[in-house]
Each structure stands twice: as C-alpha cells, then as structure tokens.
Amino acid sequence: MAEIWVGKFGGRSLSSIVGVKKAQQIMLDDERRRLCVVSAPGARFDGDPKVTLMSKQLAKHNRVRSEESDYIMDDIAQRYDDIYPGSKEQVHARLLEDFIIELPEVWYYTRLVSAGERLQGFCFAEDSGFELVDPLEYLVGVGNPRNAHILPETYERLATLDVKTRAVMAGFQCISKDGKVMILDDGGSDKTGSIVARGVGASVYENFTDSAVLSASPKFVSDPLVIHTMTRKELRDLSYSGFNLFQQSALQPLEGTDVVLHIRGTNQYPEEGTLVVLDRVSDRDYPVHGIACREGFCSFSVDASGINDEIGVLVDLLMVFKDRKIPVEIDPSGIDDISVVVHQDYVNGNVDSIKREMSDLVYAYQTGMIHGEEFI
C-alpha cells in the first residue's frame, strides 16, 4: 500500500483566495498528500469574526427569519464568495437549509455551528477538483453533542476509505448513532486530522497553521526561534501552558501510533516547521526547549514552621479543593510552606471559605488536634 500523508489547514490559512490556492498547491506538491481536513474560514485580520462565531450568532435566532438573521446569513455567504468567487448563491442555499431545519435545540446548534466546515469542504472540493469525503459517513461519536467522543467504529470505517486521487474532508464534526450531527471540542479540526490520520494509516499528519511551533510567544519575545523537533509530551505540556498552535486534546488519537505529527506554517511553506516525534535526545547546551505562559491562575499558600513534616497535611489540604470539585494544577511545597495553584475561574465565591478551611487544618496539625481529636 502506498504511503499516505494527511494534512489539515486551519481557518486563517483558508480565509482568502490566496490562502486557498496555497493550500491546494501544497497538496499537489507531493504525491503522498492524499487527504486534507479543512476548517471554516477564520479571521482575515484582528477583530474580524471567524465564520464559526458568526454561525453561533445565527444559531441564537433559532429558525426565526428576521432582518438580523438574514444579514448574518448573507454576510457568511459573502465571506465564501470572496474566497470562492461565484459560490454565494449555493452557500446561502445550503446555509438556509441548516438554519430552518427542525431539530431539538442542542442538535440544531451543533448542526448549524459546524456548517462552516461543511461549506468550506464543499467549496474547496469544487474549486480544486478534489474528491469530497463526507465526515458524517466515517466519524461516529457519542456523549455530549457539543463535545463528542469518537467511537472505535470510526477507525474501522476510515480503514475502508480509498482515496484514489486527492480528497478533502470537513473537520470539527461527527455523527451520532441516530444520525445527528455532533461537534468536537474547540479546535476540533485539529482533532479530526489526528483521527483521520490514524484511521487511514497515514505515516505523517501535517498540520498547516499560522506558523511552526516557536520557542516563545512573539507577543513577548521578538523573533523567537522555531522549535524544529519536539516530543508529543513537550507539545502537550506547552499547549496546556499557553501555546495556541495545536489543541492539546488533538494529540490523544495519535497515542499508541507511529504517526509523525508535522506542524508547519502555511505561509512559510516549504520551510520544514516542527516535527513532533515520540522521543528525542536533549541538547545539553540548550536545555530549555520552549517557554509558555497562561493567565488566570491563583495560589493558596500556608506558611507554618515545619508544616511539610506533618504526615497527611498535604492530602488534607488538597481535599479542601477536591470537595469543591476544583482541579489542582500543582502543589509546590517547602519545609515551612505549602502552596496550591488552581485556575481562578474555579474559585470564584469560594476564596474566603477555602482560606478559612486551610487555616483551620494547619492550626489543627500545629496544635496536635486534627478532625476534632487529639493526637496520642
């Protein structure tokens, strides 16, 4: 069987005629590039709404035609016409069909919000002459319609996919067992690409986005270096810590496979970008591979002489957060202090009660009293 590469093109890459032509040429540059996954058109400039955001605004009108809903539909159709001249009428008709369909609220939302990817796939295929592959024939999901989990049946279906030339598939969506459209979490087209790459037995999954993985954010560091090789764990850690180039959850379908993830900048092509491998040898001269930051964290700290010597105190302090269903990020500690770092979104309204309970626990340990009983 011939070697297959799967590609994915992000929304910003496909937000203009130039971007689409670039993506099509990339696909034609190598015979191994057989299938690409596409996102809905992204922002063309800072402050410009993504088509997915516009679709969410449209969904709020819940099938009711009005001047505002007609304006949103016309605006979305015009976006596609700017990218694929002459497509406006067909896009508007397909979008209107999704807008007026009778479905329960959650299923109506998932179908309409994922329309941007389906329209992108349709237009991209028409413009390029590539085969159009319907993701709803191959990706089967279960669970929350807005954050579906892929069933193993998906990989069995994808294994039968025979792409004879080149093909395009819409990202971000799957089908429920009873035939309704479900969506993956935000950044779901990245995950679709991983799922498809695994399912068709691809050797390489090329994720084309704004740029390769950089060693730091250009917002804070001028002209940061490209990370040319990194491990999946390093990418997962950096993604969680603030990197926005690749969704952390999109790595999960690749676990247990030999698929090589290759993150590349569409506009920088043919530059090599970042290879994501299973393992690598660290360079002792440059031990720091990348730096990321993420806002919104807070720390609860206790300071008491010898507190870290008390058996069980850390477990009890962490239970304060577990009982409130607050996930803990990290719990650094020293001889006389213990800190618990959490995201502040989870602690709104709980700060005073958490501080009081932590203080009471430390006092109980320090005075020989714990859970109302004296130590013997």
KEKE-3310 file (N, C-alpha, C; in steps of 0.2 Angstrom, whole numbers, plus 5000, padded with zeros to 4 digits):
npx = (5004:5003:5012:5004:5000:4992:4984:4980:4972:4971:4958:4962:4972:4964:4956:4956:4957:4970:4976:4969:4972:4986:4985:4980:4990:5000:4995:4996:5010:5016:5015:5011:5003:4987:4974:4965:4960:4949:4946:4933:4932:4943:4948:4951:4958:4964:4951:4941:4927:4927:4920:4914:4910:4901:4892:4887:4881:4871:4864:4857:4846:4837:4829:4821:4817:4823:4827:4840:4845:4845:4854:4866:4867:4868:4880:4889:4888:4894:4907:4912:4910:4920:4931:4929:4925:4909:4902:4892:4878:4875:4881:4873:4860:4863:4866:4855:4846:4851:4848:4834:4830:4821:4825:4828:4834:4849:4854:4851:4859:4872:4872:4871:4882:4893:4892:4900:4912:4908:4903:4915:4923:4915:4916:4930:4932:4925:4932:4945:4944:4946:4941:4927:4925:4913:4913:4903:4900:4910:4915:4910:4901:4899:4890:4891:4884:4890:4903:4909:4914:4924:4919:4926:4922:4923:4937:4937:4928:4936:4947:4942:4942:4945:4955:4958:4963:4965:4958:4946:4940:4928:4931:4929:4917:4906:4895:4880:4874:4861:4860:4862:4871:4886:4898:4915:4927:4932:4943:4942:4945:4958:4959:4951:4959:4969:4962:4958:4971:4976:4966:4966:4979:4990:5007:5012:5005:5002:5000:4994:4996:4996:5010:5025:5030:5035:5048:5045:5031:5028:5022:5028:5042:5054:5055:5056:5064:5061:5055:5062:5062:5052:5045:5030:5025:5031:5025:5012:5013:5017:5006:4996:5001:4999:5002:4995:4994:4991:4979:4978:4970:4970:4980:4978:4971:4982:4990:4999:5001:5012:5012:5018:5018:5018:5020:5017:5019:5008:5010:5023:5028:5039:5046:5052:5046:5040:5044:5035:5039:5041:5051:5066:5083:5090:5097:5111:5117:5107:5096:5083:5068:5056:5046:5031:5017:5002:4987:4977:4979:4979:4986:4985:4992:5000:5009:5019:5029:5039:5029:5028:5033:5023:5013:5002:4996:4997:4988:4976:4975:4973:4961:4952:4950:4946:4934:4927:4926:4937:4949:4967:4982:4995:5006:5017:5029:5038:5050:5043:5032:5017:5010:4995:4991:4978:4966:4959:4946:4938:4937:4929:4920:4922:4934:4936:4930:4939:4951:4949:4946:4958:4967:4961:4964:4978:4981:4975:4984:4996:4993:4991:4979:4967:4954:4946:4950:4962:4979:4988)
npy = (4994:5011:5025:5036:5053:5064:5080:5095:5110:5126:5138:5152:5150:5147:5158:5167:5170:5168:5161:5149:5144:5142:5132:5122:5120:5116:5103:5097:5096:5085:5068:5059:5066:5065:5067:5080:5089:5102:5118:5130:5146:5157:5172:5187:5197:5206:5207:5203:5193:5175:5163:5152:5158:5168:5159:5153:5165:5166:5154:5157:5164:5154:5147:5158:5169:5185:5202:5203:5190:5186:5195:5190:5178:5182:5188:5178:5170:5179:5180:5167:5169:5178:5171:5160:5164:5167:5157:5161:5160:5146:5143:5151:5145:5132:5135:5141:5130:5123:5132:5133:5120:5108:5103:5097:5108:5107:5099:5106:5117:5111:5106:5118:5126:5119:5120:5129:5122:5112:5119:5125:5113:5109:5119:5120:5108:5109:5119:5115:5102:5091:5076:5075:5070:5065:5068:5063:5051:5043:5047:5043:5047:5049:5053:5070:5081:5093:5091:5079:5061:5050:5035:5018:5012:5022:5021:5009:5012:5022:5015:5009:5018:5024:5033:5038:5048:5064:5071:5080:5084:5090:5097:5095:5089:5075:5060:5055:5040:5039:5047:5061:5077:5080:5089:5091:5096:5114:5119:5108:5103:5101:5089:5081:5079:5072:5060:5055:5053:5043:5033:5030:5025:5034:5039:5051:5066:5081:5097:5112:5128:5144:5146:5137:5128:5139:5145:5154:5166:5177:5189:5192:5190:5195:5190:5175:5159:5145:5129:5115:5101:5091:5082:5073:5074:5086:5095:5093:5098:5111:5116:5115:5125:5137:5138:5141:5135:5121:5111:5103:5092:5086:5078:5066:5055:5051:5044:5029:5026:5026:5038:5052:5069:5084:5100:5115:5131:5138:5149:5150:5139:5131:5129:5119:5118:5111:5095:5083:5071:5054:5053:5061:5066:5077:5093:5097:5109:5118:5117:5122:5121:5127:5141:5145:5154:5156:5164:5169:5161:5157:5156:5147:5149:5142:5145:5139:5134:5120:5114:5105:5093:5087:5072:5068:5081:5088:5080:5082:5096:5096:5090:5099:5106:5096:5092:5103:5101:5107:5108:5104:5112:5112:5108:5115:5114:5118:5117:5125:5129:5127:5127:5129:5128:5134:5137:5152:5154:5143:5146:5157:5165:5156:5159:5164:5154:5143:5148:5149:5136:5130:5136:5132:5119:5118:5124:5114:5104:5110:5111:5099:5094:5086:5084:5086:5078:5073:5070:5056)
npz = (5000:4996:5003:5014:5017:5028:5028:5037:5036:5043:5049:5047:5037:5027:5023:5013:4995:4991:5001:5000:4987:4989:4999:4991:4981:4989:4993:4980:4979:4983:4980:4990:4998:5001:5007:5014:5028:5032:5040:5045:5037:5045:5055:5045:5048:5063:5075:5066:5064:5065:5054:5061:5073:5069:5064:5077:5082:5073:5076:5088:5084:5081:5070:5066:5054:5051:5050:5055:5056:5042:5038:5044:5038:5025:5026:5029:5018:5009:5013:5009:4996:4993:4994:4986:4972:4965:4972:4981:4980:4980:4993:5002:5000:5005:5018:5023:5022:5033:5043:5044:5048:5057:5072:5089:5102:5106:5096:5084:5086:5085:5072:5065:5069:5065:5051:5044:5042:5034:5023:5019:5015:5004:4995:4993:4988:4976:4969:4968:4962:4969:4977:4987:5003:5015:5031:5040:5036:5041:5054:5069:5084:5102:5117:5124:5114:5110:5113:5108:5109:5100:5093:5093:5081:5072:5067:5061:5050:5043:5039:5028:5019:5003:4994:4979:4971:4976:4991:5001:5017:5028:5044:5063:5066:5069:5068:5076:5083:5080:5069:5070:5069:5077:5087:5089:5102:5105:5092:5085:5072:5071:5079:5071:5060:5067:5070:5057:5051:5059:5057:5043:5042:5040:5038:5041:5048:5043:5050:5045:5049:5057:5059:5062:5077:5090:5100:5110:5114:5101:5105:5117:5115:5104:5087:5090:5090:5080:5085:5080:5082:5093:5107:5109:5122:5126:5117:5122:5135:5133:5125:5135:5143:5137:5123:5108:5096:5093:5098:5113:5116:5104:5102:5107:5099:5092:5101:5104:5091:5077:5070:5063:5068:5060:5061:5053:5045:5035:5026:5027:5020:5009:5021:5034:5047:5062:5068:5077:5088:5095:5104:5108:5109:5121:5120:5128:5129:5126:5136:5139:5130:5126:5131:5139:5144:5154:5158:5173:5184:5202:5218:5233:5249:5263:5278:5289:5303:5300:5293:5282:5287:5293:5293:5282:5280:5268:5260:5266:5264:5250:5249:5252:5241:5232:5238:5234:5220:5213:5201:5204:5199:5202:5216:5224:5237:5252:5266:5276:5271:5260:5245:5234:5218:5207:5194:5193:5189:5194:5207:5211:5222:5232:5239:5252:5260:5257:5261:5275:5279:5276:5284:5297:5296:5296:5308:5317:5314:5319:5333:5337:5336:5326:5315:5325:5335:5348:5345:5350)
capx = (5000:5007:5012:4999:5000:4985:4985:4975:4973:4967:4954:4966:4975:4959:4952:4957:4959:4977:4977:4966:4977:4992:4984:4979:4997:5004:4993:4999:5017:5019:5010:5009:4997:4981:4968:4966:4955:4948:4942:4929:4936:4945:4948:4956:4963:4962:4944:4937:4925:4928:4914:4911:4907:4895:4887:4885:4877:4865:4860:4853:4839:4833:4825:4816:4819:4822:4832:4847:4847:4846:4860:4871:4867:4871:4887:4893:4889:4898:4914:4914:4911:4926:4936:4927:4920:4903:4899:4887:4871:4875:4882:4867:4855:4865:4866:4847:4843:4853:4845:4827:4829:4818:4828:4829:4839:4856:4856:4850:4865:4878:4872:4872:4888:4898:4890:4906:4917:4905:4903:4922:4924:4911:4919:4937:4932:4923:4937:4951:4943:4947:4935:4924:4923:4909:4915:4897:4900:4915:4917:4904:4903:4894:4891:4889:4884:4894:4910:4908:4919:4924:4919:4931:4919:4926:4943:4935:4926:4941:4951:4940:4942:4950:4956:4961:4967:4966:4952:4945:4935:4927:4933:4925:4911:4905:4888:4878:4872:4854:4861:4863:4877:4889:4904:4921:4928:4935:4950:4941:4948:4965:4957:4948:4965:4973:4958:4959:4977:4976:4961:4968:4985:4995:5013:5013:5000:5004:4995:4996:4993:4999:5017:5028:5030:5040:5051:5041:5026:5030:5019:5033:5049:5055:5058:5058:5067:5057:5057:5062:5060:5050:5041:5022:5024:5033:5020:5006:5014:5017:5000:4992:5003:4998:5003:4988:4995:4989:4975:4981:4966:4970:4986:4975:4970:4989:4993:4999:5003:5019:5010:5023:5015:5022:5016:5020:5016:5005:5013:5031:5030:5041:5050:5051:5042:5041:5042:5033:5041:5039:5057:5072:5089:5090:5104:5113:5119:5101:5091:5076:5066:5051:5043:5024:5013:4995:4985:4971:4980:4980:4989:4983:4998:5000:5016:5020:5035:5039:5022:5029:5035:5017:5011:4994:4994:4996:4982:4970:4974:4971:4954:4948:4949:4943:4927:4923:4927:4941:4955:4973:4987:5002:5006:5024:5030:5045:5050:5039:5026:5014:5005:4991:4989:4972:4964:4954:4939:4935:4937:4925:4915:4925:4940:4936:4929:4945:4956:4947:4947:4965:4969:4959:4968:4985:4981:4974:4990:5001:4992:4990:4972:4965:4947:4942:4953:4969:4984:4991)
capy = (5000:5017:5029:5042:5059:5068:5087:5099:5118:5130:5143:5158:5148:5146:5164:5171:5166:5167:5155:5143:5142:5140:5125:5117:5119:5111:5096:5094:5096:5078:5063:5056:5070:5062:5069:5086:5091:5109:5122:5135:5152:5161:5179:5189:5202:5207:5210:5200:5187:5169:5160:5148:5163:5170:5153:5153:5170:5164:5149:5161:5165:5148:5146:5163:5173:5192:5206:5202:5183:5187:5199:5186:5173:5185:5190:5172:5168:5184:5178:5162:5171:5182:5166:5156:5169:5163:5152:5164:5158:5139:5143:5154:5140:5126:5138:5142:5123:5121:5137:5132:5113:5107:5099:5099:5114:5106:5096:5111:5121:5108:5106:5125:5128:5115:5121:5132:5117:5108:5123:5125:5107:5109:5124:5118:5102:5111:5124:5111:5096:5085:5072:5077:5065:5067:5066:5060:5044:5040:5048:5041:5050:5048:5058:5077:5083:5099:5089:5072:5057:5046:5028:5014:5011:5027:5019:5004:5015:5025:5010:5007:5024:5023:5039:5036:5054:5068:5072:5085:5082:5095:5095:5098:5086:5068:5059:5051:5033:5040:5051:5068:5080:5081:5093:5090:5102:5119:5117:5101:5101:5098:5083:5077:5077:5066:5054:5053:5051:5036:5029:5028:5023:5038:5039:5058:5071:5088:5102:5118:5133:5151:5145:5131:5130:5144:5144:5158:5169:5184:5194:5194:5189:5197:5185:5169:5153:5139:5123:5110:5094:5091:5076:5074:5076:5093:5099:5093:5102:5118:5118:5116:5131:5143:5138:5140:5132:5115:5109:5098:5086:5083:5073:5059:5050:5048:5039:5022:5025:5029:5044:5058:5075:5089:5107:5119:5137:5138:5155:5149:5133:5125:5128:5112:5118:5107:5088:5081:5064:5050:5053:5064:5067:5084:5096:5099:5116:5122:5113:5125:5120:5132:5144:5147:5157:5156:5169:5167:5156:5160:5152:5147:5147:5142:5146:5137:5131:5113:5111:5099:5087:5084:5067:5069:5088:5089:5076:5085:5102:5095:5088:5106:5108:5090:5093:5108:5100:5112:5104:5107:5112:5110:5110:5116:5115:5119:5115:5128:5132:5123:5131:5125:5133:5132:5142:5157:5153:5138:5148:5162:5164:5151:5161:5165:5148:5139:5151:5148:5129:5128:5139:5128:5112:5119:5125:5108:5100:5113:5111:5092:5092:5085:5082:5086:5073:5075:5065:5052)
capz = (5000:4995:5009:5014:5022:5029:5030:5040:5035:5048:5047:5045:5031:5021:5024:5007:4989:4991:5006:4997:4982:4993:5002:4985:4978:4994:4992:4974:4978:4985:4978:4996:5001:4998:5010:5019:5033:5032:5045:5042:5037:5051:5054:5040:5052:5070:5076:5061:5067:5062:5052:5067:5078:5065:5064:5083:5082:5069:5079:5093:5081:5082:5064:5065:5050:5053:5046:5058:5054:5035:5037:5046:5033:5019:5027:5029:5011:5005:5015:5005:4989:4992:4994:4980:4968:4961:4976:4986:4980:4983:5000:5005:5000:5010:5025:5024:5024:5040:5048:5045:5049:5063:5077:5096:5102:5106:5089:5080:5087:5083:5065:5062:5071:5061:5044:5041:5039:5028:5017:5016:5012:4998:4991:4992:4983:4969:4967:4967:4958:4974:4979:4993:5008:5020:5038:5043:5034:5044:5061:5074:5090:5107:5123:5124:5107:5109:5114:5107:5110:5095:5095:5089:5075:5067:5064:5056:5044:5040:5036:5021:5014:4997:4991:4973:4969:4982:4993:5006:5022:5033:5051:5068:5067:5068:5068:5082:5081:5077:5063:5071:5069:5084:5086:5094:5106:5101:5089:5083:5066:5073:5081:5065:5057:5070:5070:5051:5050:5062:5054:5036:5042:5037:5041:5043:5049:5043:5052:5042:5053:5056:5059:5066:5085:5092:5107:5114:5110:5098:5109:5122:5113:5097:5083:5093:5086:5078:5088:5074:5084:5100:5108:5110:5128:5126:5114:5126:5141:5131:5123:5141:5147:5134:5116:5105:5089:5092:5103:5117:5115:5097:5102:5110:5094:5089:5106:5103:5084:5074:5065:5064:5068:5057:5062:5048:5043:5028:5023:5027:5016:5011:5027:5037:5053:5068:5069:5084:5087:5101:5108:5106:5113:5123:5119:5135:5128:5126:5139:5138:5123:5125:5136:5138:5149:5154:5163:5176:5190:5208:5223:5240:5252:5270:5280:5296:5305:5299:5291:5277:5291:5296:5289:5280:5279:5261:5257:5269:5261:5243:5249:5253:5234:5229:5240:5230:5213:5210:5199:5206:5194:5205:5224:5226:5244:5255:5273:5281:5267:5255:5240:5230:5212:5204:5190:5197:5186:5198:5214:5212:5228:5237:5241:5259:5264:5256:5266:5282:5280:5275:5290:5302:5296:5298:5315:5320:5314:5323:5340:5339:5335:5319:5314:5332:5340:5349:5343:5355)
cpx = (5004:5006:5007:5000:4993:4987:4979:4976:4968:4963:4957:4969:4970:4954:4952:4958:4966:4979:4975:4970:4983:4991:4983:4986:5001:5002:4995:5006:5020:5014:5008:5004:4991:4974:4970:4960:4955:4944:4938:4933:4937:4945:4953:4960:4960:4955:4939:4934:4926:4920:4910:4907:4901:4890:4883:4880:4870:4861:4856:4846:4834:4827:4820:4820:4818:4828:4839:4849:4849:4853:4866:4872:4871:4879:4892:4894:4894:4906:4916:4915:4917:4932:4935:4922:4915:4900:4893:4880:4870:4876:4876:4862:4857:4864:4859:4844:4845:4850:4838:4825:4826:4821:4828:4835:4846:4858:4855:4857:4871:4878:4874:4879:4894:4897:4896:4911:4914:4905:4910:4924:4921:4914:4926:4937:4930:4928:4943:4950:4945:4941:4933:4922:4919:4911:4909:4896:4905:4916:4910:4906:4897:4895:4888:4889:4888:4902:4910:4915:4919:4924:4924:4929:4922:4932:4942:4933:4931:4946:4949:4940:4947:4950:4961:4966:4969:4959:4952:4940:4934:4929:4928:4919:4911:4897:4886:4876:4865:4854:4861:4870:4880:4895:4909:4922:4931:4942:4949:4943:4955:4964:4955:4954:4969:4969:4959:4965:4978:4972:4963:4975:4991:5001:5015:5006:5003:4999:4998:4992:4997:5007:5019:5028:5036:5042:5048:5036:5029:5027:5024:5040:5049:5058:5060:5060:5061:5060:5057:5060:5058:5046:5034:5021:5026:5028:5014:5007:5014:5010:4995:4994:5002:4999:4996:4989:4992:4985:4978:4977:4967:4976:4983:4974:4977:4992:4993:5000:5010:5018:5015:5018:5020:5018:5020:5016:5014:5009:5021:5033:5034:5046:5048:5046:5044:5039:5041:5034:5040:5045:5062:5077:5090:5097:5106:5115:5113:5095:5084:5073:5060:5048:5036:5022:5006:4992:4979:4972:4980:4983:4987:4989:4997:5008:5016:5026:5035:5033:5023:5031:5029:5014:5003:4992:4992:4990:4976:4969:4971:4964:4950:4946:4945:4935:4923:4924:4931:4948:4962:4978:4993:5002:5013:5024:5037:5044:5044:5033:5024:5009:5001:4989:4983:4971:4958:4947:4935:4934:4932:4920:4917:4931:4940:4935:4935:4950:4955:4948:4954:4969:4968:4963:4975:4986:4980:4980:4996:5000:4990:4983:4970:4959:4944:4945:4960:4974:4987:4998)
cpy = (5006:5021:5035:5047:5062:5075:5090:5107:5121:5135:5150:5156:5149:5152:5169:5167:5164:5161:5149:5140:5139:5133:5120:5115:5115:5104:5093:5093:5089:5073:5059:5060:5069:5065:5075:5087:5099:5112:5127:5141:5156:5168:5181:5194:5203:5210:5207:5194:5181:5167:5156:5153:5166:5165:5153:5159:5169:5159:5152:5163:5160:5147:5152:5168:5181:5196:5205:5195:5183:5190:5194:5181:5176:5186:5184:5170:5173:5182:5172:5164:5175:5177:5162:5160:5164:5158:5155:5161:5150:5139:5146:5148:5134:5129:5139:5135:5121:5126:5135:5125:5112:5101:5101:5104:5112:5103:5101:5116:5117:5107:5113:5127:5125:5116:5125:5128:5114:5112:5124:5119:5107:5113:5123:5113:5104:5115:5120:5105:5090:5082:5074:5071:5068:5064:5062:5053:5040:5041:5048:5043:5048:5053:5065:5079:5089:5097:5081:5068:5052:5039:5024:5012:5016:5024:5013:5006:5018:5021:5008:5012:5023:5029:5038:5042:5058:5070:5077:5083:5088:5092:5097:5094:5078:5067:5054:5045:5034:5045:5059:5071:5082:5085:5091:5097:5108:5117:5110:5099:5098:5090:5078:5075:5071:5060:5051:5050:5044:5031:5026:5025:5027:5038:5046:5062:5078:5093:5109:5123:5140:5151:5139:5133:5134:5143:5148:5162:5176:5190:5197:5194:5191:5192:5178:5163:5148:5133:5117:5103:5094:5084:5078:5077:5084:5097:5099:5098:5110:5121:5119:5123:5137:5143:5137:5137:5126:5113:5103:5091:5082:5078:5066:5054:5047:5044:5032:5021:5028:5035:5049:5064:5080:5095:5112:5125:5137:5143:5154:5143:5135:5124:5122:5113:5114:5100:5086:5073:5061:5052:5057:5065:5075:5086:5099:5107:5121:5118:5115:5124:5125:5135:5147:5150:5157:5160:5165:5162:5160:5154:5153:5145:5147:5142:5145:5133:5123:5110:5105:5093:5083:5079:5068:5076:5090:5086:5080:5092:5101:5093:5094:5107:5102:5091:5098:5107:5105:5108:5108:5107:5109:5112:5110:5117:5115:5116:5118:5131:5127:5128:5126:5130:5130:5138:5146:5156:5148:5140:5154:5161:5159:5153:5161:5158:5143:5142:5149:5140:5127:5130:5135:5121:5113:5121:5119:5104:5103:5112:5104:5090:5092:5082:5081:5081:5074:5069:5062:5050)
cpz = (5000:5002:5008:5019:5022:5031:5033:5039:5040:5045:5044:5038:5025:5021:5018:5001:4989:4995:5003:4991:4984:4995:4996:4982:4983:4993:4986:4974:4980:4984:4985:5000:4998:5001:5015:5022:5033:5038:5041:5042:5043:5050:5049:5043:5059:5071:5071:5064:5062:5060:5057:5072:5075:5065:5071:5085:5078:5072:5085:5090:5080:5076:5063:5060:5052:5049:5048:5056:5047:5034:5039:5040:5026:5020:5027:5022:5007:5007:5010:4998:4988:4992:4988:4976:4964:4966:4981:4986:4982:4990:5004:5005:5005:5017:5027:5026:5031:5045:5049:5047:5056:5067:5084:5097:5102:5099:5084:5080:5084:5075:5062:5063:5067:5053:5041:5038:5033:5022:5014:5012:5005:4993:4989:4987:4976:4966:4964:4962:4963:4975:4986:4997:5014:5027:5042:5041:5038:5051:5065:5081:5095:5113:5122:5117:5105:5110:5114:5107:5104:5097:5091:5082:5069:5063:5059:5050:5040:5036:5029:5016:5009:4993:4985:4970:4975:4984:4999:5010:5027:5040:5056:5070:5066:5068:5073:5079:5078:5071:5064:5071:5076:5082:5091:5098:5102:5098:5086:5077:5067:5075:5076:5061:5060:5069:5063:5049:5053:5059:5047:5036:5039:5041:5044:5043:5049:5045:5050:5046:5052:5056:5062:5073:5086:5099:5112:5110:5107:5101:5114:5120:5106:5093:5086:5088:5085:5082:5082:5076:5091:5101:5109:5117:5129:5123:5119:5132:5139:5129:5129:5144:5143:5126:5113:5098:5088:5098:5107:5116:5109:5097:5104:5105:5091:5094:5104:5095:5083:5070:5067:5063:5065:5057:5057:5047:5036:5024:5022:5023:5010:5017:5031:5043:5059:5068:5076:5084:5094:5106:5105:5111:5115:5122:5125:5134:5128:5129:5139:5131:5121:5131:5135:5144:5148:5159:5167:5182:5196:5213:5230:5244:5259:5272:5287:5298:5304:5296:5286:5281:5293:5291:5288:5278:5272:5258:5260:5265:5254:5244:5250:5246:5230:5231:5236:5222:5209:5208:5201:5200:5196:5212:5226:5234:5246:5262:5277:5277:5262:5251:5236:5224:5208:5199:5193:5195:5191:5205:5216:5217:5233:5240:5249:5263:5263:5261:5273:5283:5280:5282:5296:5302:5298:5306:5319:5320:5319:5331:5342:5339:5328:5318:5321:5337:5341:5348:5350:5353)
residu = (MET:ALA:GLU:ILE:TRP:VAL:GLY:LYS:PHE:GLY:GLY:ARG:SER:LEU:SER:SER:ILE:VAL:GLY:VAL:LYS:LYS:ALA:GLN:GLN:ILE:MET:LEU:ASP:ASP:GLU:ARG:ARG:ARG:LEU:CYS:VAL:VAL:SER:ALA:PRO:GLY:ALA:ARG:PHE:ASP:GLY:ASP:PRO:LYS:VAL:THR:LEU:MET:SER:LYS:GLN:LEU:ALA:LYS:HIS:ASN:ARG:VAL:ARG:SER:GLU:GLU:SER:ASP:TYR:ILE:MET:ASP:ASP:ILE:ALA:GLN:ARG:TYR:ASP:ASP:ILE:TYR:PRO:GLY:SER:LYS:GLU:GLN:VAL:HIS:ALA:ARG:LEU:LEU:GLU:ASP:PHE:ILE:ILE:GLU:LEU:PRO:GLU:VAL:TRP:TYR:TYR:THR:ARG:LEU:VAL:SER:ALA:GLY:GLU:ARG:LEU:GLN:GLY:PHE:CYS:PHE:ALA:GLU:ASP:SER:GLY:PHE:GLU:LEU:VAL:ASP:PRO:LEU:GLU:TYR:LEU:VAL:GLY:VAL:GLY:ASN:PRO:ARG:ASN:ALA:HIS:ILE:LEU:PRO:GLU:THR:TYR:GLU:ARG:LEU:ALA:THR:LEU:ASP:VAL:LYS:THR:ARG:ALA:VAL:MET:ALA:GLY:PHE:GLN:CYS:ILE:SER:LYS:ASP:GLY:LYS:VAL:MET:ILE:LEU:ASP:ASP:GLY:GLY:SER:ASP:LYS:THR:GLY:SER:ILE:VAL:ALA:ARG:GLY:VAL:GLY:ALA:SER:VAL:TYR:GLU:ASN:PHE:THR:ASP:SER:ALA:VAL:LEU:SER:ALA:SER:PRO:LYS:PHE:VAL:SER:ASP:PRO:LEU:VAL:ILE:HIS:THR:MET:THR:ARG:LYS:GLU:LEU:ARG:ASP:LEU:SER:TYR:SER:GLY:PHE:ASN:LEU:PHE:GLN:GLN:SER:ALA:LEU:GLN:PRO:LEU:GLU:GLY:THR:ASP:VAL:VAL:LEU:HIS:ILE:ARG:GLY:THR:ASN:GLN:TYR:PRO:GLU:GLU:GLY:THR:LEU:VAL:VAL:LEU:ASP:ARG:VAL:SER:ASP:ARG:ASP:TYR:PRO:VAL:HIS:GLY:ILE:ALA:CYS:ARG:GLU:GLY:PHE:CYS:SER:PHE:SER:VAL:ASP:ALA:SER:GLY:ILE:ASN:ASP:GLU:ILE:GLY:VAL:LEU:VAL:ASP:LEU:LEU:MET:VAL:PHE:LYS:ASP:ARG:LYS:ILE:PRO:VAL:GLU:ILE:ASP:PRO:SER:GLY:ILE:ASP:ASP:ILE:SER:VAL:VAL:VAL:HIS:GLN:ASP:TYR:VAL:ASN:GLY:ASN:VAL:ASP:SER:ILE:LYS:ARG:GLU:MET:SER:ASP:LEU:VAL:TYR:ALA:TYR:GLN:THR:GLY:MET:ILE:HIS:GLY:GLU:GLU:PHE:ILE)
# end
